[in-house]
Amino acid sequence: MSIAFEIQSIHDFDNEGQYIVARQLVPGIHFTITSKSQLGGVELQEYLDMPRALDLTGQQHSDLFVFKPVNKVNDELAIGSVVQLVILEQ
C-alpha cells in the first residue's frame, strides 16, 4: 500500500529523537504503521499520532499525522516535498 503525504515539519527533541509532521494528500485512506513502513524511503518506528492542530474555522485537522523515524532524518526529507508512505506487511 502506498499513500501520498506532504512533509509539513520535522521536530528534534533531545530525549525523544525526531518527529515528522505530514499532511495526507487524499484524506480518508485508513492505514496502520508496521515495522516495515517507510515515508519517502525513511524507515519508521511503529508510531503514529495526530497533532492537535486546528484549521481557520476551529476544526481539528484530520489530514495531519506525526511519524517517528528509526534514525535521524537529515536531508532525506524536505519541507514541502511530496513523498509516499509505503506500508508493507510484517
N, C-alpha and C positions, 0 to 999 in steps of 0.2 A: 504494500500500500504506500502511496506517495501523495503528500498534501503540500500545497504551496503556502509559504509564510514569508512575510516581510520583516526583516530584523528592525526592531524599534530602538533597543538599547542593550548594552552589556554592562553589568554591575559587578565590581570586585569587592569582596568582603574578606578582610584579613583572616578571620577564623572559620569562614564557611566556603571560601572559594568564589566561583563566578556564577552568575545567573544571567540568562539570556531572555529578554522580553521580545516576543514576536507576535505579529498580527496574522491571523489565519485569513487568507485572501478569499476563500469560499467558506463563509461561516456555516455551521450546522453539520459539518462532517465529524462524526464521532470517532475517537481514536484512543488508544492506550499505549503508553510508552513501555517498551520492553528493554531488556539488557542489550539488544542488538539494534536499537533505534539510533538514527543519525539525523542531524539537522545541518544541511549544507555540507555533508561529509564529516561533520564533527560528532564523535561518539557521545551519547548522552547517558547519564545515570537514569535509573528508574524513578524519576521525579517529575511531577507535573503540577502546576498550580495556576490559578487565575488571579492576577493582581486586582486590588480594589481600586479600579480606575473608572471615573465617571466621564460620560460624554457631555456635550454642551447643554443637553436637556436634563442632566442629572441622573440619567440611567446608567447602570453598570455596563461597561464594555463586555460583550460576550464573545468577542473575537480575539482577545489578548490572552496569551499564555506565557508562563515562565518555565524555562527549561534549565537544567543544570548539566553542564558538560563534564565528562570524565576528567579531562585535562584542561588546563588553562587555554582559552582561545586568545590568539594573538592577532594575526592578520587573516585568519581563515574566513571570518565573517565581518562584513562591513555594514554599518548602519545604513538602512535604506535598501539593502540588497534583497532580492527575492531568491529564496532557497527552498529546497524540497525537504520536508520531513519524511524520511524513509523508515517505515516500520516493518521489521522482519520478525517472524515468529521465533520464539526461543528454541 
